[in-house]
Amino acid sequence: MTDMAGKVALITGASRGIGAATARVFVEAGANVALVSRGGEDLNDLAGELGAPALAIPCEVSRYWEIENAVKATRETFGSLDVLINNAGVIEPIAHLAEADPEAWGHNIDVDLKGVFHGMRAALPVMLAQGGGTILSVSSGAAHGPVEAWSAYCAAKAGAAMLTRCVDKEYAHLGIRAMGLSPGTVQTDMQRAVRDSGINPVSKLDWSDHLPPEWPARVLLWMCGIEADEFLGQEVALREEEIRIRVGLSG
């Protein structure tokens, strides 16, 4: 396990799913974690479970000033910011283009694309002043190929993947490590919404076909170490058996 003692990670979408699993894995590895999500009982319950190493910050990532304040609160509480994990995301609207609600489509872009930019924009000055940092964004196979009825999600994830490449191009020489993680399908509430839609082959998958959220969480931890440096500016695909072996996952 990558040693995160003394490190500070800010995780968006932290109240459930991949985000909550990642918070648990990072605390187990010794990190302090800022738990960022829209709030609610899940966020507070997770912070209570994790105790002193965790800070709950209600935040809407689609609003830049809120994520900027979250970064400020993280530094004030823990003294630094070493890792940003852009995990917050929505899948809706699940609809064909001619029927998609424009406001819902725009909200998806606000969260899944602009939210990633907001996190990067708020964290980068802090990390650059510290001499470096790691920025990890949860991507998707949908970033690289069209999926029926997922036009907003595909477009946003494709844009976010390009943002990772831009960060690497502009700041790798200044100590910023930027990568994406394509986790495949994971047992989260998002996949329940996909299944309920009944649209496209992904919705037909059995629940057992999806990976547990602890798997991408462990890969994100591994990506914080030098063992993952060959993937800087690129994406790590959890679907690849080689990655699972290197991280110590089975199956």
Number of C-alpha atoms within 10 A of each C-alpha: 13 16 15 19 13 13 19 25 27 27 26 32 25 31 27 18 20 27 26 23 20 27 30 21 20 26 21 16 17 16 22 29 29 28 28 28 24 16 17 10 9 15 23 16 13 21 24 14 11 16 12 11 18 25 23 22 25 19 21 20 29 22 14 18 14 18 26 19 14 26 23 17 16 25 16 11 13 18 13 19 26 25 25 27 24 29 24 27 23 18 18 20 22 23 17 13 15 7 10 17 15 12 10 14 21 14 18 24 24 20 22 30 26 20 26 31 21 21 26 24 15 20 24 20 12 18 22 14 10 13 12 21 23 22 27 26 27 25 29 22 18 18 19 13 10 14 16 14 20 23 22 26 27 24 19 27 25 21 20 26 25 16 21 25 19 14 19 21 14 10 15 17 10 14 15 23 25 30 29 28 23 19 25 16 20 21 17 16 12 16 18 13 15 20 18 11 15 12 17 15 11 15 16 13 14 9 15 9 10 15 18 16 20 20 21 25 22 22 24 26 21 18 25 22 14 11 12 18 14 9 16 21 22 17 21 22 20 20 14 11 13 12 15 18 11 12 21 13 16 8 6
